[in-house]
Amino acid sequence: MWRVANAQITWRSSTHARREIENRRREYNEERPKRALGGPTPAAYAKQLQ
């Protein structure tokens, strides 16, 4: 069980926790645009820098 910002998250197993954390990480970096980066996702911004 984890407590995050006054919310309680319960995972069934460590495998379930790893899968959910990876899904959230991927969503944050690849799907959600960031205004601080001028609008693109962090992954798209990183590609622009290469």
C-alpha positions in Angstrom: 0.0 0.0 0.0 1.3 3.5 -0.9 0.0 6.9 0.2 0.3 9.6 -2.4 -1.0 13.1 -2.0 -3.7 12.1 0.5 -4.7 9.1 -1.7 -4.3 5.5 -0.9 -3.2 3.1 -3.6 -3.3 -0.6 -3.0 -1.6 -3.1 -5.3 -2.3 -6.8 -5.4 1.4 -7.8 -5.8 4.8 -6.3 -6.5 4.3 -7.4 -10.2 1.1 -5.4 -10.4 2.8 -2.4 -8.7 5.6 -2.5 -11.2 3.2 -2.7 -14.2 1.1 0.2 -13.0 4.1 2.4 -12.2 5.5 1.7 -15.7 2.1 2.5 -17.2 2.0 5.8 -15.4 5.6 6.6 -16.3 5.0 5.9 -20.0 1.8 8.0 -19.9 3.5 10.9 -18.3 6.5 10.9 -20.7 4.9 9.9 -24.0 1.3 11.0 -23.9 0.9 14.1 -21.8 2.2 17.4 -23.3 4.1 19.7 -21.0 3.7 23.5 -21.2 7.1 24.0 -19.7 8.6 22.3 -22.8 6.5 24.4 -25.1 3.8 21.9 -25.7 5.3 18.6 -26.7 5.6 15.5 -24.5 9.0 14.9 -22.8 9.7 12.0 -25.3 9.0 14.2 -28.3 11.0 17.1 -26.9 14.0 14.7 -26.3 13.8 13.6 -30.0 13.9 17.3 -31.1 17.1 17.7 -29.2 18.9 14.9 -31.0 
